[in-house]
């Protein structure tokens, strides 16, 4: 037997491979936690999350994505603002004040243009609902309701065109209940 042994890997100069037959150096490789077999109980501590980080560690202010100042999400694009404004006006034609109300509640803090148009549509369609109720009670009012509906349709179309062009619109004879 030879008294000479192969040099240990730490004794080798950097950049040279170990000689053939020499043992490989141990490598630190992270291992996944082995999963228990299907149906077997999990060992204690398996699947637990890491403990919370102490104060001062983890994400710091000023790093990463800034917080969004809008509660419902970020601001919307001008084309989306025009679309939602048009829907607020036209939706009231079919479902009274419900569509403008939903659009107002969803977008009031995200875009001022949508807020102004949905509030105007909401005020107008609430005013129309009150007028329809009052006119339905009176006999002469039953003759006026078709003309009121036709006038409201014309005003809604004018408001939708203004919203599509990016202009403000105020309905005539509308109560100012929502701002």
Residue pairs with C-beta under 8 A, 6 or more apart in sequence:
6 18
6 19
6 21
6 22
6 23
7 19
7 22
9 18
9 22
9 23
9 24
9 25
10 25
12 18
18 24
18 25
33 46
36 42
36 43
36 46
68 74
70 109
70 110
71 109
72 106
72 107
72 109
72 110
73 110
74 110
75 110
75 111
76 84
76 107
76 110
76 111
76 114
78 113
78 166
81 107
81 111
81 113
81 114
82 113
82 163
82 164
82 166
84 103
84 107
84 111
84 114
84 118
85 113
85 114
85 117
85 118
85 163
86 160
86 163
86 164
87 99
87 103
88 99
88 100
88 103
88 104
88 114
88 117
88 118
88 121
88 122
88 163
89 100
89 117
89 121
89 156
89 159
89 160
89 163
90 156
90 160
91 98
91 99
91 100
91 103
91 121
92 99
92 100
92 121
92 122
92 124
92 125
92 128
92 156
93 152
93 153
93 156
96 125
96 128
96 129
97 122
97 125
97 126
97 129
100 118
100 121
100 122
100 125
101 122
103 114
103 118
103 121
104 115
104 118
104 119
104 122
104 178
107 114
107 115
107 118
108 114
108 115
108 118
108 119
109 115
113 166
116 168
117 159
117 163
117 168
117 169
119 178
119 179
120 159
120 168
120 169
120 170
120 171
120 174
121 156
121 159
121 171
122 177
122 178
123 171
123 174
123 175
123 176
123 177
123 178
124 152
124 155
124 156
124 159
124 171
124 174
126 175
126 177
126 178
127 171
127 173
127 174
127 175
127 177
128 148
128 152
130 175
131 148
132 145
132 148
134 141
135 141
135 142
135 144
135 145
135 148
136 142
136 145
155 171
155 172
158 169
159 169
159 171
162 168
162 169
163 169
